[in-house]
Amino acid sequence: MNEPHAAWEQTMRTYEFLAQKSTAMLEAATRSEWDTVIEIERECQTLIAQLKVHGDVIPMDESARRRKVQIIRHMLEQDAEIRELAHPWMAELSRVMRISRTQRKVENAYG
């Protein structure tokens, strides 16, 4: 196997693994397991950093390019679903943080 072919195969394996992580993140979000979502998101950030270094400089054949685009589109769809699921959780977190800040201000003023 020649070196460029092996390199893009490794890049495609990274995209496939990233897609699996994205699916796991969506599943965790569906179960409201936000700590798991955050943990998987960190893992994804590492994979994305690897792709930024190597992914766009490696020439791919048309089939690999199409698969790469398909994976990215699917992950973007999943990301939108995760954001939709996270919106109520983020709103509640924001509300709790506001209450906590208000409580601290009251305690500091009158405590």
KERORO-740475 format. One line per 2 residues: number of its first residue (from 1); their letters; for each residue x, y, z of N, C-alpha, C. Coordinates in steps of 0.05 Angstrom, whole numbers. Last residue first. Example, Ala and Ser with C-alpha at 12.3 -4.5 7.8 and 13.67 -1.06 7.14 Angstrom:
% KERORO-740475
2	sa	257:-45:142:273:-21:143:258:1:157 ~ 264:-114:156:246:-90:156:264:-66:156
This chain:
% KERORO-740475
111	gy	-511:785:1099:-502:762:1113:-486:764:1137 ~ -526:825:1066:-540:823:1091:-530:802:1110
109	an	-491:824:1022:-503:849:1031:-514:848:1059 ~ -479:770:1016:-457:790:1020:-468:816:1031
107	ev	-530:749:1009:-514:741:1032:-492:761:1037 ~ -544:774:961:-560:779:985:-544:772:1010
105	kr	-504:752:928:-506:781:931:-521:788:956 ~ -517:698:931:-490:708:941:-491:738:946
103	qt	-567:699:906:-565:690:934:-538:701:946 ~ -552:714:855:-570:731:871:-568:725:900
101	rs	-523:669:840:-510:696:841:-526:715:858 ~ -564:630:842:-541:628:859:-526:655:862
99	ir	-598:649:802:-608:647:830:-584:646:849 ~ -564:643:758:-574:669:765:-584:670:794
97	mv	-557:587:758:-534:604:763:-542:632:770 ~ -609:571:747:-597:563:772:-573:581:778
95	rs	-614:591:694:-632:600:716:-620:595:743 ~ -574:562:668:-572:591:669:-590:602:692
93	le	-596:511:673:-570:516:685:-567:547:688 ~ -643:518:643:-645:512:671:-619:518:685
91	am	-619:526:593:-636:547:604:-639:542:634 ~ -593:477:585:-577:502:587:-593:524:599
89	wp	-638:444:582:-618:440:603:-601:465:607 ~ -663:463:535:-677:465:561:-657:462:585
87	ha	-619:452:497:-630:479:502:-645:481:529 ~ -605:400:486:-590:414:507:-603:441:515
85	le	-636:386:443:-640:372:468:-627:387:492 ~ -613:420:405:-642:422:411:-648:409:438
83	ri	-561:401:404:-566:428:413:-595:432:421 ~ -571:350:383:-560:353:410:-565:381:421
81	ea	-589:364:332:-607:350:350:-597:352:379 ~ -542:387:312:-567:404:314:-586:390:333
79	dq	-509:343:312:-502:366:329:-527:383:333 ~ -533:311:273:-534:302:301:-528:325:320
77	el	-521:343:229:-549:338:235:-552:329:265 ~ -466:340:231:-478:366:234:-508:363:241
75	mh	-459:285:220:-451:296:246:-463:323:251 ~ -477:284:167:-491:269:188:-485:279:216
73	ri	-438:316:142:-466:324:142:-482:310:164 ~ -393:283:152:-394:310:163:-423:320:164
71	iq	-406:237:122:-401:235:151:-405:263:164 ~ -409:259:70:-432:245:82:-430:244:113
69	vk	-356:276:63:-378:295:63:-403:284:76 ~ -331:225:64:-324:246:84:-346:267:86
67	rr	-354:201:19:-359:190:46:-353:210:68 ~ -332:234:-21:-361:233:-17:-368:222:11
65	ra	-277:223:-13:-287:250:-10:-318:250:-5 ~ -276:169:-26:-269:177:1:-280:205:7
63	se	-290:173:-81:-306:157:-63:-301:165:-34 ~ -247:202:-102:-274:213:-102:-293:199:-83
61	dm	-189:198:-59:-203:193:-84:-232:202:-81 ~ -150:251:-30:-168:228:-28:-181:223:-55
59	pi	-89:277:-4:-107:274:-27:-124:248:-24 ~ -83:312:55:-80:286:44:-100:283:20
57	vd	-95:359:79:-71:359:62:-67:332:48 ~ -138:354:113:-142:368:87:-118:368:69
55	gh	-120:323:159:-142:316:142:-144:329:115 ~ -79:338:194:-73:320:172:-95:318:151
53	vk	-97:378:229:-69:376:223:-64:361:197 ~ -151:368:233:-142:394:224:-113:394:216
51	lq	-152:317:255:-160:320:227:-151:348:216 ~ -135:329:307:-119:311:290:-126:315:260
49	ai	-178:359:323:-151:372:322:-133:355:305 ~ -217:320:323:-219:342:304:-193:356:301
47	lt	-200:289:366:-201:278:340:-202:300:318 ~ -207:326:408:-180:315:403:-179:304:374
45	qc	-262:335:405:-244:357:401:-216:348:394 ~ -281:285:421:-284:293:393:-266:316:387
43	er	-269:286:475:-256:266:458:-258:274:429 ~ -305:327:490:-276:331:493:-260:311:476
41	ei	-353:301:480:-346:325:464:-316:331:466 ~ -352:262:519:-349:254:491:-341:277:474
39	ei	-359:296:564:-336:279:562:-331:271:533 ~ -409:319:552:-386:336:554:-360:320:551
37	vt	-441:273:554:-440:289:529:-415:306:530 ~ -435:259:608:-425:241:586:-422:256:560
35	dw	-461:301:631:-433:297:637:-420:279:616 ~ -513:293:612:-498:316:602:-468:314:609
33	es	-556:254:596:-531:248:610:-511:269:601 ~ -606:251:572:-600:274:590:-576:268:607
31	rt	-613:215:532:-618:205:560:-612:227:581 ~ -598:246:490:-625:236:491:-633:226:518
29	aa	-544:251:502:-561:275:504:-590:267:505 ~ -527:199:489:-525:209:517:-543:233:521
27	el	-538:199:434:-551:180:451:-551:189:480 ~ -502:239:418:-531:243:414:-546:224:432
25	ma	-454:213:431:-461:239:444:-491:244:441 ~ -455:170:396:-455:165:425:-463:191:440
23	ts	-451:199:348:-475:183:353:-477:177:383 ~ -400:219:355:-422:238:351:-449:223:357
21	kq	-370:173:355:-371:189:379:-394:208:378 ~ -378:157:302:-387:140:324:-390:156:350
19	al	-352:200:277:-381:196:272:-392:178:294 ~ -300:190:293:-313:215:301:-343:212:298
17	fe	-291:143:265:-291:142:294:-305:167:305 ~ -293:164:213:-313:143:221:-314:142:251
15	yt	-249:198:214:-276:209:210:-297:189:219 ~ -209:160:223:-213:180:243:-241:193:239
13	rm	-213:132:175:-218:118:200:-224:138:223 ~ -196:173:141:-224:164:139:-231:148:164
11	tq	-142:176:156:-160:199:160:-189:191:159 ~ -126:125:140:-125:132:168:-143:156:174
9	ew	-133:132:85:-148:111:99:-148:117:129 ~ -96:172:75:-124:179:74:-142:158:86
7	aa	-49:141:86:-54:165:101:-84:173:99 ~ -50:101:48:-51:93:76:-59:117:93
5	hp	-44:133:2:-68:116:5:-72:109:35 ~ 7:155:10:-17:172:9:-42:157:14
3	en	40:105:10:37:122:33:13:141:32 ~ 11:44:-17:28:68:-18:21:87:4
1	m	17:-23:0:0:0:0:18:25:0
